[in-house]
Amino acid sequence: MKAGIIGTGLMGSALAKCLSSKGIDLLVYNRTRSKAEKLCEDIKCKVVDSPKDMSVADYIVIFVFDDEALDNVVFGDNGLAYMDNKEVYILNSSTVSPRISAVINKKLSSLGFKHYYEAPVYGSVDEASSCSLVSMLAGSSKNLDDVVEFAKNYSVETIYVGEIPKAMALKLSLNNIGLSLPPIIAESLAILESYNVDLEKFLHISEKLWFGRLVKRYIERIRNTGKIRFTVKGAAKDYRLISTTLSINEYPSILSSALKNFYTSAISKYGGVDYPKAANWILKKPLG
Ligand SMILES: NC(=O)c1ccc[n+]([C@@H]2O[C@H](COP(=O)([O-])OP(=O)(O)OC[C@H]3O[C@@H](n4cnc5c(N)ncnc54)[C@H](OP(=O)(O)O)[C@@H]3O)[C@@H](O)[C@H]2O)c1
């Protein structure tokens, strides 16, 4: 089996490590070619010049940043849409708006492509490189078994959600919960900081409450200079998608707009770091 990966950022390169450990032949493409070349020095894979050059692949997984990036790699110069192989399975794992995913599905289908699937994942870099992601799938149920079989290579569980764009909607609604916590914790930390209250006392009492485990986990990630799992820039992007998705469906987006502003304001100082660290931008004495 041959697989292609488009986008060798944090997630694409971690997935490449998993798939190469399974002996799958890998083609990789990245906008900044040097990053893909560096990856193929570490694992067995072949760098191609453009998404279109992945014609020989049976499955292609896309892990790019946002709507614009997805549109570029599919419909831009030498994008996937110009490929001869219309039987290829295209799995979009980038978190994008349900609206653009539905548009891409329609356009690819009108060009004769048979298998576009939404395949967002839960889990991050560690889970991707150790092949233990949770995959959500949306698309035609007709050839679903093939897609599920492929996704099993990197997933501990694969959940079919229905037609496009249901998996993307599910992914956004889950991210909305996880990404909302650091800004809330940040404001609690700011109150503690204002009155010089010992953080350990806050942790001691919260440990006894139902949310204690979450608070502890996020405070650790705010303090530590550990691994980057998902960036502040990525969190700002997700809230942009969440607030727009609510607005276009005529729901108020009061919270997601505020959370988008929170993460967007943190980008200039913390854009490339692990997203919980965005909490530090409102603190006078950052935790880490
Ligand atoms: N990190 C996570 O935990 C996680 C988990 C699940 C889903 N996701 C989603 O997966 C996607 C990738 O995330 P990531 O964390 O791997 O992000 P990342 O490290 O920032 O990588 C982003 C990738 O997108 C490419 N890209 C950005 N803008 C582009 C454009 N305009 N045209 C073409 N390519 C472009 C980048 O290429 P360059 O190298 O040239 O910049 C890079 O390969 C995102 O949608 C994210 O929300 C992430």
Ligand as a Chemical Component Dictionary entry (heavy atoms), coordinates in Angstrom:
data_LIG
# 
_chem_comp.id                   LIG 
_chem_comp.type                 NON-POLYMER 
_chem_comp.pdbx_formal_charge   0 
_chem_comp.three_letter_code    LIG 
# 
loop_
_chem_comp_atom.comp_id 
_chem_comp_atom.atom_id 
_chem_comp_atom.alt_atom_id 
_chem_comp_atom.type_symbol 
_chem_comp_atom.charge 
_chem_comp_atom.model_Cartn_x 
_chem_comp_atom.model_Cartn_y 
_chem_comp_atom.model_Cartn_z 
_chem_comp_atom.pdbx_ordinal 
LIG N1  N1  N 0  -1.526 19.591 16.642 1  
LIG C1  C1  C 0  -2.628 18.930 17.038 2  
LIG O1  O1  O 0  -2.718 18.457 18.181 3  
LIG C2  C2  C 0  -3.777 18.694 16.094 4  
LIG C3  C3  C 0  -4.672 17.659 16.397 5  
LIG C4  C4  C 0  -5.735 17.411 15.525 6  
LIG C5  C5  C 0  -5.903 18.202 14.393 7  
LIG N2  N2  N 1  -5.022 19.220 14.147 8  
LIG C6  C6  C 0  -5.254 20.004 12.929 9  
LIG O2  O2  O 0  -4.368 19.504 11.934 10 
LIG C7  C7  C 0  -3.931 20.566 11.073 11 
LIG C8  C8  C 0  -2.407 20.652 11.132 12 
LIG O3  O3  O 0  -2.049 20.940 12.479 13 
LIG P1  P1  P 0  -0.539 21.012 12.956 14 
LIG O4  O4  O 0  -0.602 21.117 14.443 15 
LIG O5  O5  O -1 0.250  19.942 12.314 16 
LIG O6  O6  O 0  -0.129 22.435 12.365 17 
LIG P2  P2  P 0  1.304  22.982 11.924 18 
LIG O7  O7  O 0  2.394  22.283 12.649 19 
LIG O8  O8  O 0  1.199  24.460 12.041 20 
LIG O9  O9  O 0  1.402  22.579 10.375 21 
LIG C9  C9  C 0  0.628  23.245 9.439  22 
LIG C10 C10 C 0  0.892  22.672 8.068  23 
LIG O10 O10 O 0  0.064  23.380 7.126  24 
LIG C11 C11 C 0  0.896  23.893 6.068  25 
LIG N3  N3  N 0  0.332  25.151 5.584  26 
LIG C12 C12 C 0  0.024  26.255 6.323  27 
LIG N4  N4  N 0  -0.498 27.209 5.529  28 
LIG C13 C13 C 0  -0.495 26.709 4.275  29 
LIG C14 C14 C 0  -0.925 27.222 3.014  30 
LIG N5  N5  N 0  -1.463 28.447 2.907  31 
LIG N6  N6  N 0  -0.792 26.431 1.929  32 
LIG C15 C15 C 0  -0.269 25.174 2.039  33 
LIG N7  N7  N 0  0.152  24.638 3.196  34 
LIG C16 C16 C 0  0.029  25.389 4.312  35 
LIG C17 C17 C 0  2.240  24.091 6.728  36 
LIG O11 O11 O 0  3.237  24.188 5.747  37 
LIG P3  P3  P 0  4.611  25.006 6.043  38 
LIG O12 O12 O 0  5.499  24.044 6.754  39 
LIG O13 O13 O 0  5.081  25.397 4.710  40 
LIG O14 O14 O 0  4.248  26.191 6.903  41 
LIG C18 C18 C 0  2.327  22.833 7.588  42 
LIG O15 O15 O 0  2.661  21.716 6.822  43 
LIG C19 C19 C 0  -4.633 21.831 11.588 44 
LIG O16 O16 O 0  -5.823 22.022 10.877 45 
LIG C20 C20 C 0  -4.941 21.491 13.043 46 
LIG O17 O17 O 0  -6.022 22.245 13.545 47 
LIG C21 C21 C 0  -3.954 19.462 14.945 48 
# 
loop_
_chem_comp_bond.comp_id 
_chem_comp_bond.atom_id_1 
_chem_comp_bond.atom_id_2 
_chem_comp_bond.value_order 
_chem_comp_bond.pdbx_ordinal 
LIG N1  C1  SING 1  
LIG C1  O1  DOUB 2  
LIG C1  C2  SING 3  
LIG C2  C3  SING 4  
LIG C2  C21 DOUB 5  
LIG C3  C4  DOUB 6  
LIG C4  C5  SING 7  
LIG C5  N2  DOUB 8  
LIG N2  C6  SING 9  
LIG N2  C21 SING 10 
LIG C6  O2  SING 11 
LIG C6  C20 SING 12 
LIG O2  C7  SING 13 
LIG C7  C8  SING 14 
LIG C7  C19 SING 15 
LIG C8  O3  SING 16 
LIG O3  P1  SING 17 
LIG P1  O4  DOUB 18 
LIG P1  O5  SING 19 
LIG P1  O6  SING 20 
LIG O6  P2  SING 21 
LIG P2  O7  DOUB 22 
LIG P2  O8  SING 23 
LIG P2  O9  SING 24 
LIG O9  C9  SING 25 
LIG C9  C10 SING 26 
LIG C10 O10 SING 27 
LIG C10 C18 SING 28 
LIG O10 C11 SING 29 
LIG C11 N3  SING 30 
LIG C11 C17 SING 31 
LIG N3  C12 SING 32 
LIG N3  C16 SING 33 
LIG C12 N4  DOUB 34 
LIG N4  C13 SING 35 
LIG C13 C14 SING 36 
LIG C13 C16 DOUB 37 
LIG C14 N5  SING 38 
LIG C14 N6  DOUB 39 
LIG N6  C15 SING 40 
LIG C15 N7  DOUB 41 
LIG N7  C16 SING 42 
LIG C17 O11 SING 43 
LIG C17 C18 SING 44 
LIG O11 P3  SING 45 
LIG P3  O12 DOUB 46 
LIG P3  O13 SING 47 
LIG P3  O14 SING 48 
LIG C18 O15 SING 49 
LIG C19 O16 SING 50 
LIG C19 C20 SING 51 
LIG C20 O17 SING 52 
# 
